[in-house]
Structure formats: structure tokens, C-alpha cells
Amino acid sequence: MNLRMRAAGLAAMLAGAAFSAQAYAADLIGQPTPGGIDLQPANSALAHSAHGFHNAILLPIITVISLFVLGLLIFVIVRFNSKANPVPAKFSHNTLLEIVWTLVPVGILLFIAIFSFKLLFAYHDMPKPDLTVKVNGYQWYWGYAYPDQKIDEITSVMLSETDAKKENLPYRLAADTSMVVPVGKTVRVLVTGQDVIHAFFVPAFGVMTSAIPGRVNEIWFKAEKTGTFYGQCTQLCGSDHAFMPIQVKVVTQPEFDAWVASKAPKPVPVAAVAAPAPAAAAPAAATAPVPQKIAQLDTASKPVGLN
């Protein structure tokens, strides 16, 4: 019986592992996966570093602490219940125990801080940018401007449910206009708000910052693969907060150059410029010179001599 139970448990564990692996392999790129239990697949060095910090540092520590506290609770419930201990203990303090449960959490936090500061420095240590995009948050849509390419602000509004289904795009994530960036290039994003506080968040790139009116925040990312990646405003910015998605389209450099050329203002043909019509001949009376008013000098004033 014991062997059967162990075999059944092992089979269940293998099945769960296979299901988890299959679910991970089926993760959607650039958007949430229905029923997913992991972070979105990373598409930048910053996102990879953030995932490593979570999976290799935070998650094991959280798991160990949770299991330790659970074990203590079970031990206390079993060992020190009223039946097992009809006479309660008289002591209320233990100096060694208090020192231990003060120093151990401090040590854990210091250990986490080493990797946390390293990740924070990576976010602030931006390489030389290849491209700058200015992002404006509005109630409730986004605006993208490209100052280096002389492209004025392009507004991006969420697609309706009908249009999203027609184009086979995720509803409430897809927008009518994308923020277009080239793959493998360092993109500096300047984020601000025009009315209330918003938040620019794209999970696949591992970036998030607040869009605050009167202030410009700076983030950066370097996309590793082409594709369409989605984000959302994560700040409660009003009644339509849930309807201002972020859509970033990562393309190759030639495709980006073609997109920039398509956004350039069209030159006006020279032939289309109408020549000014010749002035009509004015009547003779009108051609007489208009008498000019001559400023009268104050003869009583004496000039001031300069030494």
C-alpha cells in the first residue's frame, strides 16, 4: 500500500511538472498568458536581470521563510496546546531568542540588498541612447513623440472590442497606434503626464515609471526580438484607467527607417505654389506720397556735452 501511494504521488508530481513545463512553453510573447503562473517572457537585459532577481533570490528566501513559519506554527499547535500542556509556562522572555530573531531578518535583508542595489544601478546606468521617445500620458490615452526624427506627437487609443476581434488582437491591450522602436537599439523613454499621474509599464521589457505632470522621468530598454509587446497604465488615473493600453512594436532597422520616412511631412511641389497676383494699378490720387510727420526737436533743450 505504501509503495502504491508513493508511486501515485510520484506520478502526480511528474504530471504537475510536465503541465508546468507545457504551460511555460505556451506562454504568450509580449502579453499575459491566460492561466499563466510565471512572469512574462523577458525581451530585454533589464527584464532578464529582474526575473533572475525574483526567481533566484526572492522566491527561494520567501519559500524558506514561509515553510519555516508554517513548521513553527504546527510545532506550537501540537506541542503547546492545552491538552499537552495543562500548566502553562511562567517565563515570558528569552534574551538569546530575541537576539536571534532580530539579527537573522537583518542579515536576510542585507543579503537581498546586495542584489537589489546591483539591479537598481543597472536600471539607472543607461548606455548611450540610439533613440529617444517622449511619452505623454493623458486621460485616457498615450502620446508618442520622436524628437530625434522630428516626428510630432502621435496619439495611441485603445481599439474597440469589435476592431480588436476583427484584427485578432487582444482586447484592452491592443491600440490603434504603436510606439515603434528598432530591435537591438538602446531606447531612452522620457515619460510625463499632462493631467493626472499615470504609469508607463511594459512587463516584457521590465520597465515601469510614473507619468507625473510637470516632471519628466527617464527609463530605457533594449529589445532583443522583434514583435508586438503590450503594457498598461498601472496608476489609478480615473474612470477609464483600464482603457489606456501601451502597444510597442519592435521592428528591424530598415523597417524603422521606412516608418520614419512615412511619418515625415510631405514636401509641397514648387508648381503647386501659386505666384502672387500683380498689384492692381492704384488711382493717381492714391499714389501721392503720404506726408510724413517730422518729429520736432525741443530747441529749448541744450545738448549734453561728453567729456
Rosetta silent file (secondary structure, phi, psi, omega in degrees, C-alpha in Angstrom):
SEQUENCE: MNLRMRAAGLAAMLAGAAFSAQAYAADLIGQPTPGGIDLQPANSALAHSAHGFHNAILLPIITVISLFVLGLLIFVIVRFNSKANPVPAKFSHNTLLEIVWTLVPVGILLFIAIFSFKLLFAYHDMPKPDLTVKVNGYQWYWGYAYPDQKIDEITSVMLSETDAKKENLPYRLAADTSMVVPVGKTVRVLVTGQDVIHAFFVPAFGVMTSAIPGRVNEIWFKAEKTGTFYGQCTQLCGSDHAFMPIQVKVVTQPEFDAWVASKAPKPVPVAAVAAPAPAAAAPAAATAPVPQKIAQLDTASKPVGLN
SCORE:     score description
SCORE:     0.000 S_00000001
   1 L     0.000  -41.693 -179.672    0.000    0.000    0.000 S_00000001
   2 H   -64.245  -40.693  179.052    2.814    2.350    0.893 S_00000001
   3 H   -64.888  -38.220  178.782    4.580    1.674   -2.407 S_00000001
   4 H   -64.162  -41.828  179.918    1.360    2.346   -4.303 S_00000001
   5 H   -64.895  -40.913  178.530    0.878    5.670   -2.543 S_00000001
   6 H   -65.178  -41.606  179.143    4.462    6.680   -3.273 S_00000001
   7 H   -63.605  -41.500  178.845    4.101    5.678   -6.903 S_00000001
   8 H   -64.612  -41.078  178.288    0.870    7.651   -7.202 S_00000001
   9 H   -64.135  -40.733  178.421    2.476   10.677   -5.569 S_00000001
  10 H   -64.498  -41.374  178.714    5.476   10.462   -7.898 S_00000001
  11 H   -63.517  -41.129  178.449    3.203   10.188  -10.914 S_00000001
  12 H   -64.497  -39.864  179.970    1.212   13.219   -9.777 S_00000001
  13 H   -65.125  -43.136  178.231    4.404   15.192   -9.238 S_00000001
  14 H   -64.534  -39.419  178.258    5.726   14.302  -12.707 S_00000001
  15 H   -64.329  -40.501  177.331    2.383   15.166  -14.256 S_00000001
  16 H   -64.507  -40.253  178.436    2.397   18.520  -12.476 S_00000001
  17 H   -64.962  -41.247  178.561    5.934   19.204  -13.624 S_00000001
  18 H   -64.829  -40.477  178.464    5.035   18.293  -17.200 S_00000001
  19 H   -63.629  -41.818  179.326    1.950   20.508  -17.042 S_00000001
  20 H   -63.708  -43.070  178.910    4.026   23.411  -15.686 S_00000001
  21 H   -63.451  -39.960  178.296    6.639   22.934  -18.402 S_00000001
  22 H   -65.713  -40.913  179.001    3.933   22.836  -21.048 S_00000001
  23 H   -64.709  -38.893  179.129    2.289   25.953  -19.619 S_00000001
  24 H   -66.980  -39.756 -179.600    5.633   27.744  -19.594 S_00000001
  25 H   -66.797  -26.745 -177.945    6.361   26.694  -23.166 S_00000001
  26 L   -91.738    9.230  179.667    2.948   28.006  -24.224 S_00000001
  27 L   -59.224  134.696  176.653    3.498   31.441  -22.681 S_00000001
  28 L   -74.700  145.674 -178.177    2.399   34.217  -24.996 S_00000001
  29 L   -90.901  126.036  174.248    5.080   36.684  -26.021 S_00000001
  30 L    81.515    5.459 -179.544    4.551   40.306  -25.061 S_00000001
  31 L  -155.635  163.461  179.524    1.211   39.814  -23.324 S_00000001
  32 L   -64.377  148.193  177.409   -0.353   37.963  -20.381 S_00000001
  33 L  -102.514  123.384  177.914   -0.988   34.225  -20.731 S_00000001
  34 L   -57.815  126.511 -178.960   -4.417   33.023  -19.577 S_00000001
  35 L    76.698    6.129 -179.607   -3.889   30.768  -16.581 S_00000001
  36 L   -70.213  151.050 -178.220   -0.181   31.533  -16.522 S_00000001
  37 L  -121.769    6.432 -176.855    1.699   31.305  -13.217 S_00000001
  38 L  -124.234  173.971  175.611    5.001   32.882  -14.167 S_00000001
  39 L   -69.460  157.962  176.408    6.303   36.255  -15.258 S_00000001
  40 L   -61.941  146.527  176.030    6.003   37.250  -18.895 S_00000001
  41 L   -55.778  133.690 -176.049    8.925   36.092  -21.069 S_00000001
  42 L   -77.165  146.660  178.298   11.667   38.721  -20.923 S_00000001
  43 L  -134.187   27.528  175.038   12.720   40.637  -24.028 S_00000001
  44 L  -158.769  161.474  179.780   15.478   42.877  -22.656 S_00000001
  45 H   -62.987  -37.315  178.963   18.555   42.616  -20.477 S_00000001
  46 H   -64.007  -41.723  179.487   16.827   44.542  -17.699 S_00000001
  47 H   -65.674  -39.437  177.363   13.873   42.144  -17.717 S_00000001
  48 H   -61.662  -42.301  179.747   16.213   39.134  -17.592 S_00000001
  49 H   -65.384  -41.627  178.636   18.002   40.656  -14.584 S_00000001
  50 H   -64.792  -40.615  177.945   14.707   41.390  -12.822 S_00000001
  51 H   -64.895  -41.588  178.481   13.479   37.841  -13.453 S_00000001
  52 H   -63.038  -39.922  177.926   16.741   36.404  -12.139 S_00000001
  53 H   -62.662  -40.474  179.895   16.496   38.549   -9.001 S_00000001
  54 H   -71.150  -48.264 -172.509   12.948   37.323   -8.399 S_00000001
  55 H   -77.351  -35.206 -174.141   13.451   33.645   -9.244 S_00000001
  56 H   -96.188  -22.003 -176.710   16.939   33.071   -7.808 S_00000001
  57 H  -112.470  -61.505 -172.237   16.927   35.411   -4.777 S_00000001
  58 H   -69.985  -46.831 -174.685   13.478   36.453   -3.617 S_00000001
  59 H   -62.708  -45.912  176.459   11.479   33.315   -4.371 S_00000001
  60 H   -62.028  -39.984  179.889   13.777   30.849   -2.509 S_00000001
  61 H   -64.960  -44.499  178.893   14.009   33.170    0.501 S_00000001
  62 H   -61.632  -41.692 -179.139   10.244   33.654    0.601 S_00000001
  63 H   -64.472  -45.653 -179.557    9.677   29.907    0.275 S_00000001
  64 H   -63.062  -44.449 -179.890   12.116   29.017    3.069 S_00000001
  65 H   -63.342  -42.743 -179.194   10.665   31.657    5.409 S_00000001
  66 H   -63.452  -44.170  178.961    7.086   30.536    4.683 S_00000001
  67 H   -66.523  -37.097  178.916    7.918   26.870    5.322 S_00000001
  68 H   -64.743  -45.794  178.860    9.836   27.767    8.488 S_00000001
  69 H   -65.013  -39.629  177.280    6.932   29.800    9.882 S_00000001
  70 H   -62.325  -42.484  177.214    4.489   27.043    8.921 S_00000001
  71 H   -62.587  -40.403  177.451    6.648   24.479   10.725 S_00000001
  72 H   -63.038  -42.137 -179.910    6.786   26.685   13.842 S_00000001
  73 H   -62.761  -44.863  179.107    3.022   27.076   13.835 S_00000001
  74 H   -63.339  -41.899  179.352    2.467   23.332   13.539 S_00000001
  75 H   -61.793  -44.316 -179.672    5.030   22.666   16.280 S_00000001
  76 H   -66.003  -41.339 -179.687    3.417   25.186   18.635 S_00000001
  77 H   -63.418  -41.415 -177.547   -0.087   23.853   17.938 S_00000001
  78 H   -78.568  -43.880 -171.059    0.942   20.257   18.600 S_00000001
  79 H   -83.193  -32.243 -172.124    3.457   20.759   21.406 S_00000001
  80 L  -119.955   32.613  173.724    1.932   23.595   23.390 S_00000001
  81 L   -79.400  172.902 -173.867   -1.810   23.090   23.185 S_00000001
  82 L   -67.410  -29.486  178.796   -3.886   22.963   26.356 S_00000001
  83 L   -72.486  -43.830 -179.520   -4.078   19.167   26.391 S_00000001
  84 L   -74.130  -27.362 -179.313   -0.333   18.618   26.069 S_00000001
  85 L  -130.702   79.464  179.087    0.446   21.478   28.470 S_00000001
  86 L   -66.176  -26.396  177.601   -2.293   21.875   31.072 S_00000001
  87 L  -107.152  113.644 -177.538    0.067   24.043   33.147 S_00000001
  88 L   -70.479  156.477  178.187    1.377   27.000   31.119 S_00000001
  89 L   -71.075  155.127 -176.038    4.997   28.093   31.348 S_00000001
  90 L   -95.997  -19.746 -176.188    5.847   31.017   33.625 S_00000001
  91 L   -79.633  156.003 -179.514    8.645   32.671   31.575 S_00000001
  92 L  -130.338   -9.776 -178.399    7.865   35.451   29.096 S_00000001
  93 L  -137.493  152.241  174.423   11.265   36.470   27.648 S_00000001
  94 L  -143.463  108.381 -172.985   14.313   34.782   26.198 S_00000001
  95 H   -60.328  -45.794 -179.472   17.265   37.059   25.532 S_00000001
  96 H   -62.201  -41.815 -179.767   19.052   34.711   23.126 S_00000001
  97 H   -64.675  -39.824  179.981   15.885   34.089   21.139 S_00000001
  98 H   -68.092  -36.749  176.072   15.156   37.799   20.819 S_00000001
  99 H   -64.309  -42.051 -178.204   18.703   38.491   19.613 S_00000001
 100 H   -64.926  -47.402 -175.526   18.421   35.715   17.036 S_00000001
 101 H   -79.692    1.586  168.924   15.071   36.792   15.618 S_00000001
 102 H   -95.920  -43.533 -176.079   16.369   40.355   15.356 S_00000001
 103 H   -76.139  -36.375 -178.592   19.722   39.647   13.709 S_00000001
 104 H   -62.639  -48.237  176.297   18.559   36.925   11.304 S_00000001
 105 H   -60.934  -37.362  178.182   15.976   39.169    9.492 S_00000001
 106 H   -62.692  -42.317  177.695   18.562   41.974    9.341 S_00000001
 107 H   -63.061  -39.199  178.055   21.036   39.558    7.755 S_00000001
 108 H   -63.879  -43.447  179.943   18.425   38.414    5.245 S_00000001
 109 H   -65.419  -39.217  177.164   17.625   41.998    4.265 S_00000001
 110 H   -63.930  -39.505  177.888   21.311   42.851    3.855 S_00000001
 111 H   -63.214  -42.886  177.961   21.755   39.802    1.632 S_00000001
 112 H   -65.335  -37.124 -176.671   18.789   40.888   -0.516 S_00000001
 113 H   -62.214  -33.378  179.901   20.101   44.464   -0.641 S_00000001
 114 H   -57.498  -49.010 -178.849   23.332   43.364   -2.329 S_00000001
 115 H   -77.789  -30.819  179.716   21.462   42.056   -5.378 S_00000001
 116 H   -66.465  -46.011  179.082   18.749   44.698   -5.185 S_00000001
 117 H   -64.306  -36.955  177.667   21.206   47.608   -5.402 S_00000001
 118 H   -60.974  -41.701  178.539   23.012   45.914   -8.276 S_00000001
 119 H   -68.390  -39.947  178.454   19.726   45.710  -10.186 S_00000001
 120 H   -63.587  -40.905  177.885   18.851   49.327   -9.366 S_00000001
 121 H   -63.160  -37.253  178.125   22.226   50.509  -10.625 S_00000001
 122 H   -63.194  -37.170  178.612   21.642   48.591  -13.880 S_00000001
 123 H   -67.938  -34.224 -177.870   18.348   50.438  -14.370 S_00000001
 124 H   -90.148  -15.785 -179.304   19.995   53.824  -13.825 S_00000001
 125 L   -90.560   75.543 -176.277   23.196   53.077  -15.766 S_00000001
 126 L   -79.400  130.268  173.495   21.776   53.743  -19.226 S_00000001
 127 L   -65.530  175.569  178.020   24.112   53.212  -22.204 S_00000001
 128 L   -62.292  120.644 -174.601   24.375   55.881  -24.874 S_00000001
 129 L   -71.690  143.968  173.493   20.854   56.020  -26.334 S_00000001
 130 L   -94.663  -16.327 -173.732   20.263   55.362  -30.018 S_00000001
 131 E  -156.706  141.650  176.868   16.733   56.699  -29.933 S_00000001
 132 E  -121.448  131.123  176.824   14.612   58.949  -27.721 S_00000001
 133 E  -123.709  126.420  175.851   10.845   58.664  -27.387 S_00000001
 134 E   -96.438  124.325 -176.238    8.839   61.178  -25.386 S_00000001
 135 E  -111.141  126.313  176.574    5.730   59.616  -23.841 S_00000001
 136 E  -113.502  130.199  176.089    2.802   61.732  -22.653 S_00000001
 137 E   -98.222  129.690  179.632    0.027   60.277  -20.513 S_00000001
 138 E  -124.838  165.019  169.757   -3.465   61.694  -20.947 S_00000001
 139 L   -89.834  102.901   -1.608   -6.924   60.842  -19.634 S_00000001
 140 L  -135.787   86.137  177.631   -7.112   58.273  -21.141 S_00000001
 141 E  -162.674  177.491 -177.917   -4.668   57.607  -23.942 S_00000001
 142 E  -119.980  153.981  174.035   -0.963   57.924  -24.740 S_00000001
 143 E  -128.124  134.264 -178.196    1.060   60.209  -26.981 S_00000001
 144 E  -120.995  128.647  177.336    4.444   59.314  -28.505 S_00000001
 145 E  -126.274  148.002 -178.547    6.870   61.846  -29.982 S_00000001
 146 E  -121.125   88.911 -176.265   10.283   61.280  -31.608 S_00000001
 147 L   -64.255  -33.624 -179.821   12.373   64.456  -31.208 S_00000001
 148 L   -66.972  -33.812 -178.638   15.448   62.981  -32.920 S_00000001
 149 L   -96.017    5.778  179.592   13.430   62.096  -36.027 S_00000001
 150 L    58.255   38.769  177.427   11.409   65.351  -35.929 S_00000001
 151 E  -104.192  119.542  179.592    8.163   63.383  -35.564 S_00000001
 152 E   -68.567  172.052 -173.937    5.457   65.225  -33.676 S_00000001
 153 E   -60.756  133.352  176.466    3.296   63.510  -31.103 S_00000001
 154 E  -111.503  124.875 -178.515    1.296   60.511  -32.303 S_00000001
 155 E   -84.581  147.642 -178.533   -1.725   59.605  -30.179 S_00000001
 156 E  -130.833  117.034 -176.344   -2.482   55.978  -29.302 S_00000001
 157 L  -119.077  146.437 -179.567   -6.017   54.968  -28.288 S_00000001
 158 E   -63.003  139.068  175.356   -7.316   51.541  -27.279 S_00000001
 159 L   -71.280  146.737  174.576   -9.030   49.535  -30.006 S_00000001
 160 L   -70.143  164.357 -178.826  -12.689   48.773  -29.526 S_00000001
 161 H   -62.035  -37.612  179.678  -13.713   45.195  -28.865 S_00000001
 162 H   -65.182  -46.098 -179.502  -15.112   44.864  -32.378 S_00000001
 163 H   -67.609  -37.044  179.724  -11.939   46.131  -34.048 S_00000001
 164 H   -64.858  -42.892  178.258   -9.713   44.015  -31.796 S_00000001
 165 H   -67.321  -35.755  179.916  -11.625   40.831  -32.657 S_00000001
 166 H   -64.320  -37.402 -179.452  -11.619   41.753  -36.341 S_00000001
 167 L   -95.369    5.082  178.947   -7.818   42.055  -36.345 S_00000001
 168 L    57.758   48.205  179.717   -7.347   39.086  -33.968 S_00000001
 169 L  -118.393  155.624 -178.842   -5.660   41.254  -31.343 S_00000001
 170 L   -69.722  123.076  179.260   -6.011   41.141  -27.541 S_00000001
 171 L   -67.554  142.121 -177.879   -8.843   43.373  -26.426 S_00000001
 172 L    71.171    4.289  170.610   -7.921   46.066  -23.881 S_00000001
 173 L  -119.536  -32.097 -177.521   -4.259   45.615  -24.797 S_00000001
 174 L   -80.010  145.349  179.393   -4.275   46.490  -28.489 S_00000001
 175 E  -126.321  164.201 -179.051   -4.171   50.119  -29.610 S_00000001
 176 L   -75.581  -20.370 -179.561   -4.792   51.852  -32.907 S_00000001
 177 L  -137.335  139.215 -179.452   -1.200   53.163  -32.998 S_00000001
 178 L  -101.501  154.972  164.176    2.034   51.590  -31.779 S_00000001
 179 E   -85.011  111.459 -172.512    5.174   53.050  -30.330 S_00000001
 180 E   -96.461  128.960  179.306    7.634   51.820  -32.970 S_00000001
 181 E  -138.642  153.436  177.825   11.272   51.153  -31.995 S_00000001
 182 E   -83.775  150.257 -179.824   14.153   49.268  -33.672 S_00000001
 183 L   -75.162  145.694  176.030   15.405   45.965  -32.302 S_00000001
 184 L    72.806   13.137  179.871   18.774   45.838  -30.577 S_00000001
 185 L  -115.058  144.900  177.939   18.916   49.616  -30.016 S_00000001
 186 E   -76.705  117.131 -177.364   19.007   51.461  -26.710 S_00000001
 187 E  -106.430  118.666  173.770   15.719   53.351  -26.428 S_00000001
 188 E   -92.309  127.328 -177.636   15.522   56.222  -23.948 S_00000001
 189 E  -114.241  118.630  175.950   11.934   56.892  -22.878 S_00000001
 190 E   -99.325  118.336 -170.089   11.052   60.271  -21.371 S_00000001
 191 E  -116.212  131.761  175.354    7.746   59.931  -19.539 S_00000001
 192 E  -148.338  171.507  179.317    5.485   62.706  -18.273 S_00000001
 193 E  -123.963  155.606 -177.383    1.784   63.376  -17.692 S_00000001
 194 L  -112.202   -8.989 -178.729   -0.486   66.158  -18.860 S_00000001
 195 L  -139.213  -62.502  177.702   -3.399   65.958  -16.407 S_00000001
 196 L  -127.682 -179.091 -179.433   -3.072   63.401  -13.585 S_00000001
 197 L   -79.829  125.442  172.867   -0.484   60.808  -12.593 S_00000001
 198 E  -115.124 -175.247  177.241   -0.271   57.829  -14.963 S_00000001
 199 E  -146.754  130.050  179.820    2.270   54.986  -15.149 S_00000001
 200 E   -96.941  115.742 -172.590    4.142   53.604  -18.163 S_00000001
 201 E  -139.633  119.822  174.899    4.607   49.840  -17.723 S_00000001
 202 E  -126.480  102.097 -173.035    5.760   47.224  -20.261 S_00000001
 203 H   -60.099  -37.962 -176.369    6.409   43.889  -18.473 S_00000001
 204 H   -63.554  -26.110  178.116    8.360   42.224  -21.309 S_00000001
 205 H   -96.094   -7.490  179.064   10.975   44.989  -21.118 S_00000001
 206 L    69.000   30.467 -176.429   10.959   45.094  -17.317 S_00000001
 207 E  -122.502  142.344  174.182   10.347   48.852  -17.210 S_00000001
 208 E  -158.560  135.284  174.258    7.845   50.945  -15.288 S_00000001
 209 E  -153.977  160.451 -177.617    7.809   54.581  -14.218 S_00000001
 210 E   -84.424  144.182  174.006    5.242   57.200  -13.249 S_00000001
 211 E  -102.905   98.447 -171.807    3.976   59.848  -15.669 S_00000001
 212 L  -107.940  128.213  177.230    3.741   62.905  -13.419 S_00000001
 213 E   -59.197  134.650  178.811    2.536   66.326  -14.661 S_00000001
 214 L    81.459    4.359  179.742    5.328   68.884  -14.524 S_00000001
 215 L  -141.116  145.063  179.095    8.047   66.247  -14.193 S_00000001
 216 L  -114.845  119.280  174.489    9.958   64.079  -16.684 S_00000001
 217 E  -101.254  150.677 -174.028   11.033   60.578  -15.651 S_00000001
 218 E  -123.072  130.866  172.637   13.558   58.595  -17.660 S_00000001
 219 E  -134.789  171.394  178.737   13.750   54.851  -18.330 S_00000001
 220 E  -151.579  159.095  174.746   15.454   52.770  -21.002 S_00000001
 221 E  -157.959  161.794  175.324   15.359   49.368  -22.618 S_00000001
 222 E  -134.659  104.656 -177.025   16.949   47.432  -25.465 S_00000001
 223 L   -69.301  139.614 -177.872   14.598   44.946  -27.110 S_00000001
 224 L   -94.626  -26.117 -176.462   16.147   41.599  -28.078 S_00000001
 225 L  -134.885  154.228  175.424   13.486   40.326  -30.503 S_00000001
 226 L   -78.534  160.812  179.947   11.024   41.811  -32.931 S_00000001
 227 E   142.676 -175.985  179.129    7.314   41.619  -32.275 S_00000001
 228 E  -110.762  128.341 -175.452    4.470   43.457  -30.574 S_00000001
 229 E  -126.113  138.809 -171.526    4.618   43.921  -26.818 S_00000001
 230 E  -114.667  151.780  173.837    1.847   45.236  -24.621 S_00000001
 231 E  -147.855 -176.497 -179.051    1.654   47.142  -21.373 S_00000001
 232 E  -149.276  162.843  170.172   -0.851   49.180  -19.414 S_00000001
 233 L   -73.215  127.665 -178.137   -1.159   52.172  -17.152 S_00000001
 234 L  -108.126   16.333  177.815   -0.706   50.884  -13.605 S_00000001
 235 L  -112.672  134.838  178.847   -1.740   54.062  -11.815 S_00000001
 236 L   -69.241   97.863 -169.934   -5.350   54.684  -10.800 S_00000001
 237 L  -110.860    8.704  178.009   -5.833   57.700  -13.043 S_00000001
 238 L   139.934 -170.835 -172.424   -9.600   57.960  -13.347 S_00000001
 239 L   -65.264  -31.113 -179.778  -12.727   56.201  -14.573 S_00000001
 240 L  -104.775   30.680  179.168  -11.118   54.920  -17.800 S_00000001
 241 H   -56.333  -36.480 -176.630   -7.845   53.870  -16.182 S_00000001
 242 H   -79.975    2.953 -173.745   -8.267   50.322  -17.515 S_00000001
 243 H  -121.429   33.091  175.279   -8.651   51.535  -21.105 S_00000001
 244 L  -130.697   73.150 -178.389   -5.273   53.114  -21.895 S_00000001
 245 E   -74.265  166.047  177.125   -3.021   50.248  -23.021 S_00000001
 246 E  -116.788  127.552 -179.601    0.546   50.569  -24.284 S_00000001
 247 E  -124.165  115.747 -179.098    1.484   48.902  -27.559 S_00000001
 248 E  -113.155  123.941  178.965    5.165   48.747  -28.531 S_00000001
 249 E  -107.580  116.523  179.290    6.122   47.374  -31.937 S_00000001
 250 E   -97.245  122.928 -175.790    9.751   46.262  -32.240 S_00000001
 251 E  -127.951  172.177  175.708   10.933   46.135  -35.866 S_00000001
 252 L   -73.242  164.683 -178.737   14.182   45.813  -37.770 S_00000001
 253 H   -61.704  -44.602  176.682   16.265   48.906  -38.506 S_00000001
 254 H   -60.584  -38.733  178.304   15.239   49.079  -42.213 S_00000001
 255 H   -65.695  -37.536  178.476   11.578   48.782  -41.210 S_00000001
 256 H   -67.143  -41.243  178.135   12.036   51.520  -38.636 S_00000001
 257 H   -61.760  -40.215  177.736   13.724   53.778  -41.199 S_00000001
 258 H   -65.762  -38.168  178.391   10.828   53.199  -43.592 S_00000001
 259 H   -65.316  -41.880  177.984    8.342   54.004  -40.821 S_00000001
 260 H   -62.105  -42.529  179.216   10.184   57.232  -40.010 S_00000001
 261 H   -62.783  -34.653  179.736   10.172   58.186  -43.694 S_00000001
 262 H   -70.179  -23.111 -179.617    6.412   57.574  -43.841 S_00000001
 263 H   -91.541   -8.615 -179.247    5.879   59.985  -40.939 S_00000001
 264 L   -68.316  145.415  178.620    7.990   62.777  -42.450 S_00000001
 265 L   -64.566  137.293 -179.045    5.993   65.782  -43.710 S_00000001
 266 L   -73.299  129.444  178.190    5.356   65.628  -47.439 S_00000001
 267 L   -68.098  144.879  179.582    7.175   68.421  -49.368 S_00000001
 268 L   -84.036  125.697  178.259    4.944   70.856  -51.249 S_00000001
 269 L   -59.624  144.590 -178.526    5.606   70.807  -55.040 S_00000001
 270 L   -64.868  -38.848 -178.219    7.030   74.057  -56.402 S_00000001
 271 L   -64.998  -24.370 -178.015    4.490   74.158  -59.226 S_00000001
 272 L   -77.660  -14.530  179.592    1.666   73.987  -56.708 S_00000001
 273 L   -79.728  115.930 -177.067    2.762   77.240  -55.117 S_00000001
 274 L   -72.178  134.951  177.107    0.678   79.974  -56.769 S_00000001
 275 L   -70.594  143.071 -179.962    2.595   83.031  -57.923 S_00000001
 276 L   -64.659  137.845 -179.786    1.420   86.221  -56.244 S_00000001
 277 L   -68.862  141.788  179.261   -1.008   88.203  -58.362 S_00000001
 278 L   -64.252  143.922 -178.848    0.333   91.554  -59.669 S_00000001
 279 L   -68.477  138.081  178.984   -0.842   94.539  -57.702 S_00000001
 280 L   -70.800  146.658 -179.909   -3.617   96.491  -59.348 S_00000001
 281 L   -65.179  128.589 -178.664   -2.783   99.968  -60.514 S_00000001
 282 L   -84.209  152.537  175.776   -3.774  102.460  -57.867 S_00000001
 283 L   -58.939  155.511 -177.479   -5.580  105.703  -58.696 S_00000001
 284 H   -60.058  -39.044 -178.142   -3.386  108.727  -59.256 S_00000001
 285 H   -65.274  -30.282 -175.887   -4.664  110.417  -56.132 S_00000001
 286 H   -79.812  -18.248 -177.930   -3.758  107.387  -54.086 S_00000001
 287 H   -82.787   -8.747  179.178   -0.185  107.305  -55.389 S_00000001
 288 L   -62.951  139.106 -178.624    0.668  110.674  -53.887 S_00000001
 289 L   -63.991  140.774  178.773    3.160  110.305  -51.095 S_00000001
 290 L   -78.687  127.310 -179.988    1.736  110.424  -47.663 S_00000001
 291 L   -61.524  135.522 -179.592    3.156  113.357  -45.758 S_00000001
 292 L   -93.585  140.272  175.958    5.475  112.253  -43.034 S_00000001
 293 L   -82.882  121.679  179.616    5.285  113.687  -39.576 S_00000001
 294 L   -95.180  126.211 -179.717    8.661  115.103  -38.666 S_00000001
 295 L   -67.900  128.013  179.527    9.474  114.977  -35.017 S_00000001
 296 L   -84.783  128.237  177.449   10.091  118.473  -33.707 S_00000001
 297 L   -80.218  145.539  178.220   13.187  118.847  -31.592 S_00000001
 298 L   -78.736  101.818 -177.310   12.924  120.756  -28.362 S_00000001
 299 L   -68.501  -19.462 -177.941   15.079  123.807  -29.217 S_00000001
 300 L   -75.790  -20.457 -178.558   14.992  124.882  -25.601 S_00000001
 301 L   -82.004  139.405 -179.182   16.878  121.813  -24.522 S_00000001
 302 L   -98.438  140.071  178.030   20.626  122.055  -24.611 S_00000001
 303 L   -66.023  147.432 -178.853   22.757  119.215  -25.793 S_00000001
 304 L   -92.837  122.114 -178.877   24.754  117.488  -23.135 S_00000001
 305 L   -78.878  141.996  178.586   28.439  117.613  -23.801 S_00000001
 306 L  -101.941  127.585  178.672   30.505  114.465  -23.399 S_00000001
 307 L   -79.511    0.000    0.000   33.893  114.784  -21.779 S_00000001
